[in-house]
Amino acid sequence: MMLPKKGRLLMLLASQVIVIALFFHMFGHRHLFQEEEPRRPMHVLVLSSWRSGSSFVGQLFGQHPDVFYLMEPAWHVWMTFTSSTAWKLHMAVRDLLRSIFLCDMSVFDAYMEPGPRKQSSLFQWEQSRALCSSPVCDFFSGDQISSPKHCKVLCSQQPFDMVEKACRFHSHVVLKEVRLFNLQALYPLLTDPSLNLHIVHLVRDPRAVFRSREHTTLELMTDSHMVLGQHLKTTKKEDQPYYAMQIICKSHVDIAKAVQTLPEALQQRFLLLRYEDLVRAPLDQTSRLYKFVGLNFFPHLQTWVHNVTRGKGMGQHAFHTNARDALNVSQAWRWSLPYKKVSLLQDVCGEAMDLLGYLQVRSQKEQSNLSLDLLSSSHTLGQVYQEG
C-alpha cells in the first residue's frame, strides 16, 4: 500500500534525522562544525651562554603577547648550591625547566625560602611581560611594549600563585637559560610526550663574549667559579678567564655536534642563531625566530625591534635590554681588546669559531680593519639546524 505523499516526506525526514544523530554519535559535534581542538602549548628554550645577547633574544620572545617568558630560572638552583659545579647541577636544572614548561611552579619550593612569597621572588621577573599584564597585572595592554622599570614598581606585589596562572594563560612558554653545557641533559625533555620543546641555540663571537665578560667580572664571579669547578684552585688567576671561555666554547661545539646525532625529526626542533646575524638583519632574523615557533610578527613588535637595535649608545647596563647601536656593540672588541688577548682567545676557542663561522684575525692590523668581514656567510653547521 502506497503511503500518501505527506507520509513519505515525513518518513524521509525521520530517516535523515536518524542519520544525523548517528553521525553526531560516531564523530562528535566538533567534526560536523569543524571546530579546532585546543592548541597544544609550544615550549621554547633559548640555550646560550653569558654575554651572548641572550637577554635581547629573550626579550624578542618575552615582549610577544602570546608568550609567557622567564629569564634564567636556573639561577635559583645555582644560587642554592654555589659550592657545586655546573655539571653536577644539570639534572636539577633540567627538572626545573620541565616543571616550568608544564606551568608547575611548586618546583621553586626547593629553591626559595618557605612561607608566603610574591612573584617578585623570581629572578629578573620584571623582564617578563606576561607578569606585567593581564591576568596578573593589568598595566600593559596587548599592543604595548612592557617596561621592566615600570613593571617592577607597579606589579611586584602580586602573589606567587599568579605566576602559574599567567603561564597557563599563554600559548607559548619560553625560557632563556645560560647554565646548561651539554645536550645530553635535555634528551628526556626532547622526547617527553607532554612537551612540545623547540630549542634556539644562540651563539656569539667568543672575542665579543670575552670582551663583555671583562666588563662584568664581578657580576659573573660566582657563576664563573662554578664553571671552573675543581680547576679553580689549579688555574692561575690571570688564566682563569681564558679557561672559562674554553669551557664555554667547548660546550657550544658539543651541543652543535650532538644535534647532528639526533634523529631527523628532533633535528627539526633546533634553530641555530648567531647574534651577529641578528644585529645585522634584526627584522628578518626575528621573523625567522617567530616562524620557527609559530608566532605572528605584529607591527608594534616590528617597530620595537627596529628601534631597540638602532639606538645611539652602547647600552647603559650590562644586564638590561635597552636601545643601543647593536651592530656597533657587536664589533666593539675589535678596537677595545689588545691583539695579544685576542690571539690567546682564538687558540682556546678556535674549534668553536671555525665550526660556527667566525673568522680569525692574524694581526692587529687585520683586527682593526673594520672593512674586513669576520663572519662567514656559510658556516659549517648551517645545514644541521632549521633555516626557518
Secondary structure, DSSP 4 states (H G I P E B T S, - for coil): -PPPHHHHHHHHHHHHHHHHHHHHHHH-HHHHTTPPPPPPPEEEEEE--TTSSHHHHHHHHHTSTTEEEEE-TTHHHHHH-TTS-TTTTHHHHHHHHHHHHTT-GGGGGGTS-SS--BGGGSTTGGG-GGGSBTTT-TTB-TTS---HHHHHHHSTTSBTHHHHHHHHHSSEEEEEE-----SGGGHHHHT-TT--EEEEEEE--HHHHHHHHHTTTTTTHHHHHHHHGGGTTTS-GGGHHHHHHHHHHHHHHHHHHHHHTS-HHHHTTEEEEEHHHHHHSHHHHHHHHHHHHT----HHHHHHHHHHTB-SSS-SSTT-----BHHHHHTTHHHHS-HHHHHHHHHHHHHHHHHHTB----SHHHHH-TTS--B-SS-GGGGTS---
